[in-house]
């Protein structure tokens, strides 16, 4: 019996999460934990000071994290232009 894919349920109420970068990665018991950060302005002082703030953590099994990493690299690679062709007119022999 073939495994059927689990259906995806769309929920318009789920918020988007924006991150400027990652604070760190941690792996324990086959689970990868990725801490996400965002730069925010602290206006308590003048001029405001930029601070890195943890905005979320992505927690996934190692296998799922590997699939995510491969898929993300493929997605970015398809949308990033490759190196420009050589512009040299020199004849190579």
Residue, then its C-alpha position, 0 to 999 in steps of 0.5 A: x500500500x502506497x503512502x498517500x501525502x498528508x493534505x495541507x490545510x490553508x489557514x489565512x490566520x497564521x501570521x508570517x514570520x520575518x527574520x533578518x538572520x539566525x542567532x544559532x543552531x542546536x541539535x539534540x536527540x535528532x531534532x534541529x533547533x534554529x533560533x531566528x533573529x530580527x534587528x529592531x530599533x530601541x527608541x528608549x535612547x536618542x538616537x535609537x540603538x539597533x538590537x538583535x531580538x529573537x523572534x522565533x525558533x524553527x524546530x524540526x527533525x534532522x531529516x526534515x531540516x535536511x530536506x528544507x536546506x536542499x529545497x531552499x538551496x535549489x529554490x534560490x539557485x533557480x532564481x539567482x543568475x549564474x556567473x556572467x560569461x567570459x568577456x575576453x576575446x583572447x584566443x586560447x590554443 
